[in-house]
Amino acid sequence: MTRLARLAAALALSLLACGQPQGTGPNKPVPSDMAPRPALEAAPAPPAPAGPPVRKDGTVYAETQQMGTRVSINVYVGDRAAADAGAAVEAAFAEIERIEQIMSEWRPSSELSQLNDGAGGPMRPLSEELFAVLKRSKEIAEATGGAFDPTFYAVGQLWHFDPGSRPPTREAIQDKLPLVDWRSIELDPATRSGRLAKPGMKVGLGAIAKGYAVDRASAVLRERGFVDHIVEGGGDTYVSGTKAGKTWMVGIQRPDGPGSIAAIPARDRAVVTSGDYQRFLDFEGVRYSHILDPRTGFPVPADRSMQSITVLAPDTTDADAYATAVAVMGVERGLEFIGSQPGLDAALITHAGELRVTPELAKILVYPPDKPPPAPPAP
């Protein structure tokens, strides 16, 4: 069974099997010696295609595992058929699978892996989507001074955060660090081709391709007429439209326990949350975050790391990359950078538990009744 077939079965979105009436052939004369037969009763109409259950709030919800994380889709059905909503959700999941096959550094057969395998070689034709994401990656790398750098993967693959893992040696990191250089991604828009200039270079798009996949899934839902929805993949969320005219609410998860520290009213906007509270390595009394500084090859040091980083942007592709960059920059530099970029907002939670929010976002955050908003910083 293919992966998409398993998704369809798991989400219970397939149509009910039903018998189909047989087609009739051309009329033939009835022999004169044959008595007319009584007319057959009309067969009952086949049942309408079954759709997924519609929840009390009028939405259809489904989730699965893709791109190494949990992916969920919540669609407001409105006056449309539930079966149509289910088919749209299936198509959105299929779109994420398609993007993963193009941009996953973990799949040997992906287009990105083939680009990595040819590092140091000649220019090669690229698909329109991989070319666009690599181009945007270079633009954001330049804007962030290399705090976001998709070529980090040459060093990144040295690090493992599974139980029992240990950090790589400093010598191993120093050996790979010269291969981390976003400027060495060479792209030619005239021929839509590209290459990695240095042998051994590796591009990892985990901090931008997941956001792009969420954007594409949202686009598929809109193309099928379901404008009102939320697509979320491992903290990368795009919010489209409303829920029966009501604004969708996206919670900022508490790093120290269940529940949300606050909620963000959002419409037609991306909300991406990253942090070091879910994936890290403890070794010999030292805690290593999974967020690496591509300029050093080591995890972001404790003096500027954060428990949680939430970035809002017009699209999830950008929000995903900027969240990683802000995590590398640290609180003060990160907030300064976000404030300099039109259309961006952020909410940062420090290791001391302090919530730092950009001014425009502070105006709309909704806090639990028992948790009043933090006092504004002193001028």
C-alpha positions in Angstrom: 0.0 0.0 0.0 1.4 3.4 -0.9 1.8 6.1 1.6 -1.0 8.2 0.2 -3.3 5.1 0.2 -2.5 4.7 3.9 -3.4 8.3 4.5 -6.7 7.9 2.7 -7.6 4.9 4.8 -6.4 6.3 8.1 -8.5 9.5 7.5 -11.6 7.6 6.5 -12.1 9.9 3.5 -12.6 7.2 0.8 -15.9 6.8 -0.9 -18.2 4.0 0.1 -18.1 1.2 -2.4 -21.4 0.8 -4.2 -22.7 -1.1 -7.1 -23.1 0.7 -10.4 -25.9 0.2 -12.8 -24.9 -1.5 -16.0 -25.1 0.5 -19.2 -27.8 -0.5 -21.8 -27.0 -1.5 -25.3 -28.9 -0.5 -28.5 -32.6 -1.5 -28.7 -33.2 -4.9 -30.3 -36.6 -6.1 -31.7 -38.4 -8.5 -29.5 -39.3 -11.8 -31.2 -43.0 -12.0 -31.9 -43.4 -15.3 -30.2 -41.9 -14.1 -26.9 -44.5 -12.8 -24.4 -43.7 -9.4 -23.0 -42.0 -9.6 -19.7 -43.1 -7.5 -16.7 -41.1 -4.4 -16.1 -38.4 -4.7 -13.5 -38.6 -2.4 -10.5 -36.1 0.5 -10.7 -33.0 -0.2 -8.7 -32.5 2.1 -5.7 -30.2 5.0 -6.2 -26.6 4.3 -4.9 -25.8 6.0 -1.7 -24.1 9.4 -1.8 -20.3 9.3 -1.2 -19.5 9.2 2.5 -17.6 12.1 3.9 -15.7 12.6 7.1 -17.6 13.5 10.2 -18.4 17.2 10.6 -17.7 18.5 14.1 -20.1 20.7 16.1 -18.3 23.8 15.1 -18.9 23.0 11.4 -15.3 21.9 10.6 -13.7 18.7 9.3 -10.4 17.8 11.0 -7.8 15.3 10.0 -4.1 14.7 10.9 -1.3 12.5 9.8 2.5 12.2 9.9 4.4 13.9 7.1 7.8 15.6 6.7 8.9 14.0 10.0 6.2 15.6 12.1 2.4 15.8 12.8 0.5 17.6 10.1 -3.2 18.6 10.7 -5.8 20.3 8.6 -9.0 21.9 9.9 -11.5 23.0 7.3 -14.8 24.9 7.8 -17.3 23.1 5.6 -20.1 25.7 5.5 -22.8 24.7 3.0 -20.5 22.4 1.1 -20.7 18.6 1.2 -18.5 16.9 3.8 -17.3 14.5 1.1 -16.0 17.5 -0.9 -14.2 18.8 2.2 -12.7 15.3 2.7 -11.5 15.2 -0.9 -9.9 18.6 -0.6 -8.1 17.5 2.6 -6.8 14.4 0.8 -5.5 16.6 -2.0 -3.8 18.9 0.4 -2.0 16.0 2.1 -1.0 14.7 -1.3 0.5 18.1 -2.1 2.6 18.0 1.0 3.8 14.6 0.0 4.8 15.9 -3.4 6.8 18.8 -1.9 8.5 16.4 0.4 9.6 14.3 -2.5 11.2 17.4 -4.1 12.8 19.1 -1.0 13.6 16.5 1.6 17.3 16.0 2.4 16.4 12.8 4.1 15.1 11.1 1.0 17.9 9.8 -1.3 15.6 10.0 -4.3 14.5 13.6 -3.8 15.5 16.4 -6.1 17.4 18.1 -3.3 19.4 15.0 -2.5 20.4 14.8 -6.1 21.6 18.4 -6.0 23.5 17.6 -2.8 25.1 14.5 -4.4 26.3 16.6 -7.3 28.0 19.3 -5.1 31.1 20.7 -6.8 29.9 19.6 -10.2 28.3 21.5 -13.1 25.1 23.4 -13.1 22.0 21.2 -13.3 18.4 21.9 -14.3 16.1 22.5 -11.3 12.3 22.3 -10.9 10.6 25.6 -10.7 9.7 25.1 -7.0 13.1 24.0 -5.8 14.7 26.9 -7.7 12.2 29.3 -6.1 12.8 28.0 -2.5 16.6 28.1 -2.9 16.4 31.6 -4.3 14.2 32.7 -1.3 16.6 30.9 1.1 19.6 32.9 -0.2 17.6 36.2 0.1 16.7 35.5 3.7 20.2 34.3 4.5 21.6 37.6 3.2 18.9 39.7 5.1 19.7 37.9 8.4 23.5 38.0 8.0 23.7 34.2 7.8 21.7 33.5 10.9 19.5 31.5 8.6 21.7 29.5 6.2 20.4 26.4 4.3 23.9 25.1 3.8 24.2 24.4 7.5 23.4 20.7 6.8 27.1 19.8 6.1 27.5 20.4 9.9 24.0 19.7 10.9 24.2 16.0 9.9 26.9 15.6 12.5 24.5 16.3 15.3 21.9 13.8 16.6 19.4 14.4 19.3 18.1 10.9 20.0 18.4 9.4 23.5 21.9 8.2 24.0 23.5 10.5 21.4 26.6 12.5 22.0 27.8 15.8 20.5 30.3 15.6 17.6 33.9 16.6 18.3 35.1 20.1 17.8 37.5 18.9 15.2 34.7 17.3 13.2 32.7 20.5 13.3 35.7 22.6 12.2 36.4 20.2 9.4 32.9 20.8 7.9 32.4 24.4 8.8 34.0 25.8 5.6 31.3 24.1 3.6 28.6 26.2 5.3 28.2 29.2 3.0 24.9 30.3 1.5 26.8 32.3 -1.1 28.1 29.1 -2.7 24.6 28.2 -3.8 24.8 29.3 -7.4 21.6 29.9 -9.3 21.0 30.9 -12.9 17.5 32.3 -13.5 18.0 32.4 -17.3 18.3 28.6 -17.5 16.6 27.8 -14.1 19.6 25.8 -13.1 21.8 25.6 -10.1 24.7 23.9 -8.3 26.5 23.8 -5.0 29.9 25.2 -5.7 32.0 23.3 -3.1 32.4 19.5 -3.1 30.8 18.1 0.1 28.3 20.9 0.5 24.9 19.9 1.8 21.7 21.9 1.7 19.0 21.2 4.3 15.7 22.9 3.7 14.0 21.8 6.9 13.7 25.4 8.2 11.9 26.6 5.1 10.5 23.7 3.0 8.0 22.7 5.7 6.6 26.2 5.7 6.4 26.1 1.9 4.6 22.8 2.0 2.0 24.3 4.4 1.5 27.2 2.0 1.0 24.9 -0.9 -1.5 22.7 1.1 -3.4 25.9 1.9 -3.4 26.9 -1.8 -4.9 23.5 -2.8 -7.7 23.9 -0.3 -8.5 27.4 -1.6 -8.4 26.1 -5.2 -11.1 23.6 -4.3 -13.3 26.3 -2.8 -12.5 25.8 0.9 -11.1 29.2 1.8 -11.7 28.9 5.5 -9.1 26.6 7.0 -6.0 26.1 9.1 -3.0 24.0 8.0 -0.4 23.2 10.7 2.7 21.1 10.4 5.0 20.8 13.4 4.4 24.4 14.6 4.2 25.9 11.1 0.7 27.2 10.8 -1.2 29.1 8.0 -4.6 30.5 8.9 -7.0 31.3 6.0 -10.3 33.1 6.2 -12.6 32.6 9.2 -14.7 30.0 10.9 -18.3 31.0 10.2 -17.2 34.6 10.3 -15.3 34.3 13.5 -11.6 34.8 13.7 -9.4 31.7 14.1 -7.3 31.7 17.3 -3.8 30.2 17.3 -2.4 29.4 20.7 1.2 30.0 21.8 2.1 26.7 23.6 3.4 26.9 27.1 7.0 25.6 27.1 6.7 24.5 30.7 3.5 22.5 30.5 0.2 22.0 28.7 -2.0 24.8 27.5 -1.3 28.1 25.9 0.4 31.2 27.3 -1.7 33.4 25.0 -3.7 33.2 21.8 -3.2 35.1 18.5 -6.3 36.1 16.5 -5.2 35.4 12.9 -6.7 35.6 9.4 -4.8 35.1 6.2 -1.5 35.0 8.0 1.2 32.6 9.0 2.1 31.8 12.6 5.3 29.7 13.1 6.6 28.6 16.5 10.0 27.0 17.2 11.9 26.4 20.4 14.3 24.2 22.2 11.9 22.7 24.7 10.9 19.7 22.6 14.1 18.6 21.0 17.5 18.8 22.7 20.5 16.8 23.9 21.7 16.5 27.4 25.3 15.2 27.6 27.6 15.3 30.7 25.5 18.0 32.3 25.3 20.3 29.3 22.1 20.9 27.4 22.4 21.3 23.6 19.6 22.9 21.7 18.6 21.4 18.3 18.8 24.9 16.8 22.3 25.3 15.4 24.1 28.6 14.7 25.3 28.0 11.1 28.2 30.4 11.7 29.8 28.3 14.4 28.4 24.8 13.8 27.3 24.6 17.5 23.9 24.9 19.1 22.8 28.4 20.0 24.5 29.1 23.4 22.4 29.4 26.5 23.0 33.1 27.0 21.0 33.9 23.9 18.8 30.9 23.4 15.0 31.0 24.1 12.4 28.5 25.2 10.0 29.5 22.4 10.0 31.7 19.3 6.8 32.6 17.5 7.0 34.6 14.2 4.1 36.0 12.2 4.5 36.7 8.5 2.3 36.9 5.4 3.3 33.4 4.4 4.6 30.3 6.1 7.6 30.0 3.9 9.1 33.2 5.2 7.8 32.8 8.8 9.5 29.4 9.0 12.9 30.7 8.0 12.7 33.9 10.0 11.8 32.0 13.2 15.0 30.0 12.8 17.0 33.2 12.2 15.6 34.9 15.3 16.4 31.8 17.4 20.0 32.2 16.3 20.1 35.9 16.9 18.8 35.9 20.4 16.1 38.0 22.1 17.3 41.6 21.7 18.8 41.3 18.2 15.9 39.1 17.1 13.3 41.7 18.2 15.3 44.4 16.6 15.4 42.5 13.3 11.7 41.7 13.3 10.9 45.3 13.9 12.9 46.3 10.9 11.0 44.0 8.5 7.5 45.0 7.2 4.8 42.5 7.9 6.6 40.6 10.6 5.7 40.2 14.3 7.1 38.0 17.0 6.5 36.7 20.5 9.5 35.3 22.3 9.7 33.4 25.6 13.1 33.6 27.4 14.5 30.9 29.6 13.6 33.0 32.6 9.9 32.7 31.5 9.6 36.3 30.3 7.3 37.0 27.3 8.6 39.6 24.9 6.2 40.7 22.2 6.5 43.2 19.3 4.3 46.3 19.7 1.7 45.5 17.0 1.2 41.9 18.2 0.9 43.1 21.8 -2.2 45.0 20.8 -4.1 41.9 19.8 -2.8 39.0 22.0 -5.5 37.3 24.0 -4.5 36.1 27.5 -6.2 33.5 29.7 -8.4 35.1 32.3 -6.1 34.0 35.1 -2.9 35.2 33.3 -3.0 39.0 32.7 -0.7 40.5 30.0 2.9 41.3 31.1 3.7 44.9 32.0 5.2 46.8 29.1 9.0 47.4 29.3 10.2 50.6 30.9 10.9 53.4 28.3 
